[in-house]
Amino acid sequence: MDNFFDAYVLPWLINIGMALLIFFIGRQVIKLMINVLARLLRKAHLDEILVNFVTSIVSALLLLIVVVASLGQLGVDTTSLIALVGAAGLAVGLSMQDSLKNFAAGVMLIVFRPFRAGDFVDAAGVSGVVEQINIFTTMMRTGDNREILVPNGNIYAGVITNFSRRETRRVDMVFGISYDDDLRKAKQILQEILASDERVLDDPAPLVVVASLGDSSVNFNVRPWVKSVDYWSVLWDVTEQVKLRFDEEGITIPYPQMDVHLHREEQEAVS
């Protein structure tokens, strides 16, 4: 019995213990290496999205090496295992074409960088702030603080609108006045509102023009240029100021209306 324990059980227990030791120590070493790699990439002033993407891939590859080393300690033929993993990977790859497409799209997004972490974008039907690009998905945060994971393939295959890439944006607004109101006075009021707002840029100059003669109103196009970070605040504040000033100056903002004329036909009674 002692010979059986010494010859079979004890070596297996030692091998299992060594395999577990290799696995757990390997994981800790991987964490240290990934932290060092992340610091080096950040010192190179790489985008945070790229840092997260590279460290995720390197971490997965290193973990695979640790698993293979642990199995080798148990006496598993790692050469055959690697061949088996390769064959299984091919089979899984054929059945997971969408995942591979998302991975490839993630690489393309990292290489061409249509957006960076912190950019507000509209992509794949989702609008939000980009937080990070993972191996298969991109994490975005919406204006109401929801976290949305969008497949990379959907983003790269569609139109990407980046609202944060340019330093300035044009605010497009339309204001209508009644046909009975003073056109020149209304235009002067709109120009004064823009001129009094320090966030409105002088170059390019803001535009205030009569754009169309509608069914119920004379419509002004008001288009000031602002810094991208001021877009929404200027849009909301100018809209409020226009309503208040128009009310003070007696300028009417009409609502759609239709005049209906009724004609009564009287028939003479036939006696």
N, C-alpha and C positions, 0 to 999 in steps of 0.2 A: 504493500500500500504506500509506504514511504517512497519507494522507487517510482511509483506511478505519479505521485505528487511532484517529486523532484524533476521527473523527466517530462511531464506534460503540463500539469496544472500551473506550477510555479513559473515556467517560461511564458505561458500564456498570460498570466496575471502581470508579469513584468512588461510584456509587450503591450498589453492593454493600457497599463499605467503610463508607459512611455508615449503611446499614441495619444492618450488624453493630454499628457503634459505638452507634447508637441503642438496639439491643437489649441489649447488654452494660451500657452505662451506665444504661439504664432499669432493669435488674434490680438494679443496685447501689443506685440511688435508691429503688427499691421496698423493699429491705431496710432502708435507713435510715428510710424513712417508717413501715414496720411496727414497727420498734423504738421509734420515738418514740410511735406510737399506743399500743403495748403499755404503755409507761411511763406515759402519760397515763391510760389506763384503770385501771392498778394504783394510781395516785395517787388516783383517784376511789373507791378501795376496792371495786372490782367484783370479783366472784368470778373465780378463775383460769380456770374453765371458760368463762365469758362472754368473757374476754379472748382465749383461744385461738380461740374460735368466730368472733368478730368479725374478728380479724386474718387468719384463714384466708380468709374471704370477701373482705375488702378486698384481700388479696394477689392472689387469683385475678382480680378485676376489674381491678386495676392492670396485671397482667401481660397481660391481653387488650388493654388500651389500648396498651401498648408494642409488642405484636405487630402491631396494626393500623398504628401509626405506622411501624414498620419496613417493612411491606409497601407503605405509601404512598410511602416513599422510593424503592422499587424501581419505582414507576410503576403499581402495581396499583390498580385502581379500588376504593377502600375502600368507597364507597357501595354498589356492587354486592356487594362482599364482605360488608358488614354485613347486607344483605338476604339473601344466600345463607346466612350464618351463622344468621340468624333462622329461615329456612325449615328449615335442617338441624337447628337446635335444637328446632323444633317436632316434626320427625319423630323425632329422638332422644328427645325427651321422651315422646312417645306410646309408644315402644318401651322406655322405661326408667321406667315408672310406679312400680316399687318403689323406685328410687333417688330419685325426686321425693318419694315418700311418706316415705322416710328423712330427706330434707332438711327437709321440712315438720315432721316429728316432732322433728328436732333443734332447729328454731326454737322449737317449743312447749315443749320441755324447758328451753331457755334462758329463755324468757319466764316460765313458771310455776315453774321451779326446784324440782322435787320433791326434788332432791338437789344437793349441792355437791361440789367436789373434796375428797377425803379421807373422804367419808361411806361407811359400809359398808351396802350395799343388797342386796336380792334382787329382781332384775328379769329378765324373759324367761327364767326358769329358771337364771339365773346369780347366784351370790353372790360379792361381792367389793368391794374398795375402788374407788370411782370416781376415775379419774385425769384424764380429760379427755373432753369431747364434741367430736367432729369434725363435719364437714359431714354425713356419712352414718352414722357409727358412734360408739359410746361405748366408750372404752377402760377396762377394768376389770382390777384385779389381784386374783387369788384369794389365799386364805390360804397356799397353798404356792408363792406367787410366780410363778404363771403369768399371762401377759398375754392377755386375751381381748377381741376386738372384737365388740361386739353391735350389730346394726342398730338405729338409732334408732326405726324404725317398730315393731319387736317390743317395745321397751321401753315406748313411749308407749301402745301398744294393749293392754298387759297390766296386771297388778297390780304396783305398785311398793311394796316394803316397805323403809323407811329405818330402820335400826337406830341411826343416829347422830344423828338430828334432835333427839330428846328428851334431856335431860340425865340422866334416871334411867330405869332399867328394873327390872322385877320378874323375879326368878329363880324359875322354877317347878320344884320338885323333889318327887319322891314316894319315900317310904321305907316299906317294909313290915316289920312285926315278927310274930313268931309269936303265935298265939292264947294260948299258955301264958305269955307274958311279961307283965311288969308294965306296963300301959298308961300309968299316970301317970308312972312312972319314965322310960319312953322319951320321953314328951312333955317332961319336965323336961330331959332330956339335950339334946334338939333345941333347946330354948329357950336353954340355956346356951351351946351352940355358936354360935348366932347372936349372943347378947349379947356374947360374947368377941371377935367379929370387928369391928374398928373400921370396916371398909368397909361394913358393914350400916347403913343409915340408920334413925334413930329415927322419922322422919316421912316417909312412912307407916310405921306400926309393922309389924314382921314378923309373919307369920301362921303358926301351927302348929296344925293341926286334924286330927281323925280324919275322913278323907274317905270311906272305904268299907270294908266288910267283904268282903274278897276270898275266893276259893276256898281259898287257902293262907295268907293273911296279913291283918293289920289294917293298912291303908294310911294313912299320914300325908301330907297336903299341907303342904309347907314352902315359904313364899313370902316371902322377904326382898326389900326394895327396895335397890338399889345405884346408884351412878353408872354410866353406860353403859360407860365405859372399864374398869370393874371387873367386868363381867358374867361373863366366862369364868373369870377367876381365882377369883372367889367360888364359882361353880358347882363348879369342880374341887376347891377347897380344902375346902368344906363337905362335899362327897360323901366325901372322904378322911377328914375328921374324924369324920363319922358312923360310918363303918365301924370306925375305931379305937376310938372311945368305946363303941360297942355291944359290941365284942369284950371290952373291959376290964370292962364292967358286966354281962356275961353276957346281953345282949339278942341274940336270934337274928334274923337276916335270912333268912327261909325261901325255899326255891326251890319252884317249882310241883311238886306231887306228886299222885299218885293212889293211893288204897288199892284194891287188887283182892282180892276175897274169892272163893275157889274152893270150890264145894260139890260133893262127890263123891257120886254116887248109886250105891249098891251094889245089884246085882240078885242075888237068890238063884238059885243054880244050879238049873235044873230037872233033876231026876233022872229 
